Amino acid sequence: MCNGESSRTSQGGLVAILHPLYDSPKTSHKAIPSQKWHLFFNDIQSGQTDSTMVQFSQGLDLMTASRASRVDIHHDGDLSRSSSPTTSVAETPLYSFSVRPEDLWKTTGGAEMGISPRLPLEVGGDGIVGRRVAVVSETQSGETRIAEGIIGWN
């Protein structure tokens, strides 16, 4: 898909294709092997705001809207570090933001929310391209990662 080998036109922004990690009694989630969720990141730049729009695809919006959740963007891009649902939860992520049901705007394709300050949608340095991203469910009994993937160009 690099060097002009793809016929797909760029949609702009970034995308993470997230895969569910496991069957979770804590979150009432049953993982389906072929199930995938999408998390999109786009800049919002207007005269009044400098933030990032985060869009949750259908299915993922239902997971996050039904409970307190969090999105963690880690320092690395290594999915092999994800051997269990609780691995990495204790790590300090590079970026993290809460996803509360009251912050989500419903759309025809799922849900979206704005976050500030703006995330660097770029490669290298503090940029988020190529980094591991996890959706974490927060419950009274602890934290559990629901899904994980790598952020890439859309």
N, C-alpha and C positions, 0 to 999 in steps of 0.2 A: 504494500500500500504506500510505500515511500517512493520518492523520485518519479512521480507522475504515473505510476503503474496502476492506479485505481481510477475507475470511471465514476466513482462516487464524488459528488460535489460537496465541498465543505459546507457545513451548516453554521459555522462560526462558534466561538466559545469552546467549552470543554465538555467531555462526557466521561462518566465512569459506568461501566457495565458491571453491576453488582450481582454476585451469586450468593444465594442463601447458604449458610454454613452448616446447618444441622436441623434436626427436629428438636423443638424447644418446648418443654412443658411450662417454662417460666413465661413464655410469650404467646402460648397457644398457637405456635407457628409450626406447620408441617412443611419441611423442605421438599420441593419437587425438583429432581435432578436437572431438568431442562428449564426450570424457572429462572428468569433473569429480570432484573430491575435496572432502570436507568436513572442516573443522577446527572443533571445538566448544570453547568456553571456559565453565566454570561455577565459581562460588565453592565452596570447601569450608570451612565454618566449624564447628569443633567445639571442645570444651574444650581439645584438645591441638594443634590446627593451624589456621593461617590461610593457606591456599594456594589455588591454582587447579587444577582438573582440566581437562586438555586431552585431547580425544578425537579420534582419527584414524579417518576412515571407511575401509572396505575399499578396498584398492588403495593408498591412501596409507600405511597401516600396513605394507604389504609393502615399499614403497619405503624407509621409514625403518628398518624392522627389519633390512634386509639390509646396511646400512652405517651408518657414523657420519653423522649428519645434524644439522641445526640449524634452528630456526625463528627468523626475524628479524621483528620488528615495527618498521616504519619510522616516522619522524616525519611523513611525508606520506601522502596517500591517492591519489596520482597514478599510475595504471597506465601512463600514456603514457611514463613515465621508464624503462620496462622494454623497451627496444628490443633488447637482446641478453641472453643468459643470464648474462653476466659483469657487466653493468651493475648497480650497487648493491651488489655483493658487498663492495666496498671501503668503502662508506659505514658509518658507525657507527650501528647501529640504536638506536631508543629502548629496546627490550627485545630480548633474545636468550636462548634457552635451548637446551641440547644435547638431542638425542634419541638415546639409546643403546639398542641392542636390549635390554640387561638391565634398563632402566628401564620398559619397556612391559609392561602387563598386557593379555593377549589378552582380547577380548570377542567376543560373537556378531556385533557390527557393525563390528569392526575392532580397535583397541587404544586404551589410554588410559594416562595418566601424571599424577602430581601434580607441580606445580612450586611452589617457594617462593623468594622471598616472593610473596604474592598479587598478581596483575595487577589494575590498576584497570579493572573492566568497566563503563566509563562513557564519556560524551562530554565532550570538552574537557579542558583541563589536561593531565595525564599519562594520561588515559583512552585506551583502545585502540580504541574504536568509530570507524569511518571511516578507520582507518589501513591502509596497505598491509602485507600479510604475505607472506613468502616462505619456502618450504622449500628449504634449501640442502644439497646433498650435499657432504660433505667427503671427499676422496680424497688419496692421496699426490701426485697430479699437480695438485692445486688444488681450488678450490671452484666449484661450478656450481649455479645456481638451478634446481630441478626444476619448481616450480609457484609461482603467485602469485595473490593475490586481495585483496579488501577485507573487513575485519571489520565485521559489522553485527549488529543485534539478531536473535535467533532467535525 
